[in-house]
Amino acid sequence: MEKLLLNFAAQFAAASLDSLVDSFNSQVGSRGWTSARAVHDQALIAELVARHIDVSAIHDGHVTSYAHKVRLDKSSNKLVIAE
């Protein structure tokens, strides 16, 4: 799993913010769960946080909610629920 985490981390580090948001939104509504998805989610949130994006709308520090799609509010560097 460590190698997979490193691969996701490198992929997300090279991605644009819009691409990261798209990656998150592609997971919304997916009920499938595997350890690979958990590693993907961990790397995605870590990259957003590393870029100083406020992820509090979807992540409480322990759990990430995939109930709603998000968009990036660039003026506040915050993910917000897309309407």
Backbone torsions as a table, in degrees:
resi	resn	phi	psi	omega
1	MET	NA	-30.7	-179.1
2	GLU	-60.9	-41.7	179.1
3	LYS	-63.8	-40.6	178.8
4	LEU	-64.3	-41.7	177.1
5	LEU	-60.5	-44.1	178.5
6	LEU	-63.7	-38.1	177.9
7	ASN	-64.6	-46.0	177.6
8	PHE	-63.6	-41.7	-179.3
9	ALA	-60.7	-43.1	178.8
10	ALA	-66.3	-41.3	178.9
11	GLN	-61.6	-46.3	-178.1
12	PHE	-71.7	-32.9	178.4
13	ALA	-63.3	-31.4	-179.1
14	ALA	-87.9	-8.1	-174.0
15	ALA	-86.5	155.6	173.9
16	SER	-75.7	161.8	175.7
17	LEU	-59.6	-41.4	178.8
18	ASP	-60.4	-38.3	178.9
19	SER	-67.2	-37.4	177.5
20	LEU	-64.5	-42.7	177.4
21	VAL	-62.7	-42.7	177.5
22	ASP	-61.2	-39.0	178.5
23	SER	-62.7	-42.8	177.2
24	PHE	-62.2	-50.7	-176.0
25	ASN	-62.1	-27.9	178.8
26	SER	-69.1	-18.1	179.6
27	GLN	-90.7	-14.3	-177.6
28	VAL	-62.3	129.7	178.2
29	GLY	87.9	-9.6	179.8
30	SER	-76.8	125.7	-178.5
31	ARG	-99.0	-9.3	179.0
32	GLY	-68.8	144.7	-178.8
33	TRP	-140.9	126.2	175.2
34	THR	-138.8	168.2	177.3
35	SER	-66.0	-31.0	177.3
36	ALA	-64.8	-39.0	177.6
37	ARG	-65.9	-39.8	178.3
38	ALA	-60.7	-41.3	178.6
39	VAL	-67.1	-41.5	176.3
40	HIS	-57.1	-49.9	-178.2
41	ASP	-62.6	-41.8	179.2
42	GLN	-61.0	-46.2	-179.1
43	ALA	-67.1	-38.1	179.9
44	LEU	-64.9	-49.1	179.0
45	ILE	-62.9	-42.2	179.5
46	ALA	-59.8	-40.0	179.8
47	GLU	-69.2	-41.3	177.2
48	LEU	-61.1	-44.8	179.2
49	VAL	-64.5	-40.7	179.0
50	ALA	-61.0	-27.2	178.3
51	ARG	-91.9	12.8	177.2
52	HIS	62.5	36.2	174.9
53	ILE	-92.7	129.5	177.2
54	ASP	-74.8	114.6	-177.6
55	VAL	-105.6	14.4	-174.2
56	SER	-61.2	-20.2	178.0
57	ALA	-70.0	-21.0	-176.0
58	ILE	-126.5	-13.9	-173.0
59	HIS	-139.3	127.4	-177.7
60	ASP	-101.1	11.9	-177.0
61	GLY	101.2	-17.8	179.3
62	HIS	-130.5	-43.3	-173.8
63	VAL	-120.1	138.6	176.0
64	THR	-108.3	130.5	179.1
65	SER	-96.7	127.7	175.5
66	TYR	-109.8	33.8	-178.4
67	ALA	-79.3	-27.0	-175.1
68	HIS	-139.0	146.9	172.1
69	LYS	-71.2	156.3	-178.4
70	VAL	-126.5	167.5	170.7
71	ARG	-137.5	159.4	179.5
72	LEU	-94.3	121.6	171.9
73	ASP	-87.0	100.7	-173.6
74	LYS	-67.8	-25.0	-179.0
75	SER	-70.3	-27.2	-179.3
76	SER	-115.7	0.1	-176.2
77	ASN	53.7	47.6	-175.4
78	LYS	-132.8	138.4	170.4
79	LEU	-79.2	133.5	178.1
80	VAL	-128.4	153.5	178.3
81	ILE	-64.5	128.0	179.5
82	ALA	-74.7	138.9	-179.5
83	GLU	-105.3	NA	NA
